Amino acid sequence: MALKLITAPATEPITLDEAKAHLRVVGDDEDALITALIAAARQGAEHITGRALMPQVWELVLDEFECTINLPKPPLVAVASVKYVDTNGVLQALDESAYQVDADSVPARVMPAYGASWPSTRCQPNAVRIQFQCGYADAAAVPQEIKTWMLLRISALYENRDAVNVGNIVTEFPYVERLLDAYRVWVA
């Protein structure tokens, strides 16, 4: 299984102005750094939760069809296409009526339509490609706990620009990491 980012998010869940207000930064001397920290915090939250925070497009690549295919990166917006390499080596697009999408499950699932089965694929790597759109509709739809975690992460990265802290007492607040717990995707 491989997962490829096709279209990255165009915006972030936290604006530069929101981050600067949280950091109590006035002026624009550090805007590039803060913008990079916002992206890093989003990527960190996405990694820990297994979710897509802003609209983006991914492609899941499999060697063959599985009975039920879990689509990572909830929340799912839509399945754009299901393609496969047939037994003759020709890339085919599966008609939407041939499969069903369970967007209520987390993660979302794709399976053959009722009474149908997946078509045969050529025995080769990457024979199945599912492209899908995922992420919350916009920044306002991203849960506040995730945004709060991001602001705290941005603050920590901004204030501590080195990988090592020498000669200072460091205390981590356990509640910070707990902010993301309710949004982690647990796959059995």
Buried (B, 14 or more C-beta within 10 A) or exposed (E): EEEEEEEEBEEBBBEBEBBBEBBEBEEEEEEEEBBEBBBBBBEBBBEBBBBBBBBBBBBBBBBBBEEEBBBBBBBBBEBEEBBBBEEEEEEEEBEEEEBBBBBEEBBBBBBBEEEEEBBEBBEEEEBBBBBBBBBBEEBEEBBEBBBBBBBBBBBEBBEEEEEEEEEEEEEEEEEEEEBBEEBEEEEE
